[in-house]
Amino acid sequence: MKVLVYGASTNPSRYAYIATELLLQHGHEVSLVGIKKGEVLGLTIQQDQPLLQDIDTVTLYVGPANQEGLIDYLESINPRRVIFNPGTENSVLEKALQNKGIEVEEACTLVLLHTGQF
């Protein structure tokens, strides 16, 4: 499964980094988008909003204050689902995604991976 970690970080103590590590351990193909340039476990963090293909799941690690313009971007890559991790919940964005037929899940990616529910 192709997964986009939106809000990727090079800091090993950040949840986005830990999620990237776990996703790779579980055999998922991972793309990273973040504010700062860098690399995580051999993957390059892309900046801005690159057009990505065949993304099944987007896992969000940016709070509502940093989600400006995200609806258009998410619509352009058309994932099957978007996971709103704790602290990223945004009812306006969630409703807009659902209206486009994109599944929305308020959950913790780390918990989903650890419990086999991802």
C-alpha positions as CSV (number, residue, x, y, z in Angstrom):
1,M,0.0,0.0,0.0
2,K,1.3,3.5,-0.8
3,V,1.1,5.9,2.1
4,L,1.8,9.6,2.2
5,V,3.1,11.0,5.5
6,Y,2.1,14.6,5.3
7,G,4.0,16.7,7.9
8,A,7.1,14.5,7.7
9,S,10.0,15.3,10.1
10,T,13.7,14.4,10.3
11,N,13.4,14.4,14.1
12,P,13.4,10.8,15.4
13,S,11.3,11.8,18.4
14,R,8.4,13.2,16.3
15,Y,5.4,11.0,15.7
16,A,5.6,11.5,11.9
17,Y,9.2,10.0,11.9
18,I,8.1,7.1,14.1
19,A,5.1,6.5,11.8
20,T,7.4,6.5,8.8
21,E,9.6,3.9,10.4
22,L,6.7,1.7,11.4
23,L,5.1,2.0,7.9
24,L,8.3,0.8,6.3
25,Q,8.7,-2.0,8.8
26,H,5.1,-3.1,7.9
27,G,6.1,-3.2,4.2
28,H,4.3,-0.1,3.0
29,E,5.6,2.2,0.3
30,V,6.0,5.6,1.8
31,S,6.1,9.1,0.4
32,L,7.0,12.1,2.6
33,V,5.9,15.7,2.4
34,G,7.1,18.3,4.9
35,I,8.1,21.9,5.4
36,K,11.8,21.3,5.8
37,K,14.2,19.6,3.4
38,G,15.7,16.4,4.6
39,E,15.8,12.6,4.6
40,V,14.1,10.0,6.8
41,L,15.4,6.5,6.6
42,G,16.6,6.9,3.1
43,L,13.5,8.7,1.9
44,T,13.5,12.3,0.7
45,I,11.1,14.7,2.2
46,Q,9.4,16.5,-0.6
47,Q,8.2,20.1,-0.1
48,D,5.2,22.1,-1.2
49,Q,2.5,19.8,-2.6
50,P,4.0,17.4,-5.2
51,L,1.6,15.6,-7.4
52,L,1.8,12.0,-6.3
53,Q,0.2,8.9,-7.9
54,D,-1.6,5.9,-6.5
55,I,-1.6,7.0,-2.9
56,D,-4.0,4.8,-0.9
57,T,-3.7,6.5,2.5
58,V,-2.6,10.0,3.7
59,T,-1.6,10.2,7.4
60,L,-1.7,13.8,8.6
61,Y,0.8,15.2,11.0
62,V,0.0,18.9,10.6
63,G,-2.5,20.8,12.8
64,P,-5.5,22.7,11.5
65,A,-3.5,26.0,11.5
66,N,-1.2,24.5,8.9
67,Q,-3.8,22.9,6.7
68,E,-4.6,25.9,4.5
69,G,-5.1,24.7,0.9
70,L,-4.9,21.1,1.9
71,I,-8.3,20.1,0.5
72,D,-7.3,21.0,-3.0
73,Y,-4.1,19.1,-2.7
74,L,-5.7,16.0,-1.2
75,E,-8.4,16.1,-3.9
76,S,-5.6,16.2,-6.6
77,I,-3.9,13.0,-5.3
78,N,-7.3,11.4,-4.5
79,P,-6.4,8.9,-1.8
80,R,-8.8,6.3,-0.6
81,R,-8.6,7.6,3.0
82,V,-7.1,10.3,5.1
83,I,-6.1,9.6,8.7
84,F,-6.3,12.5,11.1
85,N,-3.9,11.8,13.9
86,P,-4.5,13.3,17.3
87,G,-4.1,17.1,17.1
88,T,-4.9,17.3,13.4
89,E,-8.6,17.0,13.6
90,N,-10.5,19.5,11.4
91,S,-14.2,19.0,10.9
92,V,-14.4,21.4,7.9
93,L,-11.6,19.5,6.0
94,E,-13.0,16.1,7.1
95,K,-16.5,17.0,5.8
96,A,-15.1,18.3,2.5
97,L,-13.1,15.1,2.0
98,Q,-16.1,12.9,2.8
99,N,-18.1,14.9,0.2
100,K,-15.5,13.9,-2.4
101,G,-15.9,10.2,-1.4
102,I,-12.6,10.1,0.5
103,E,-12.8,8.0,3.7
104,V,-11.9,9.9,6.8
105,E,-10.6,8.4,10.0
106,E,-9.7,10.1,13.3
107,A,-7.1,7.7,14.7
108,C,-3.5,7.3,15.6
109,T,-1.5,5.7,12.8
110,L,0.9,4.2,15.4
111,V,-1.9,2.5,17.2
112,L,-3.4,1.3,14.0
113,L,-0.1,-0.3,12.9
114,H,0.7,-1.8,16.3
115,T,-2.8,-3.4,16.5
116,G,-3.0,-4.7,12.9
117,Q,-5.9,-2.3,12.0
118,F,-4.0,-0.2,9.5
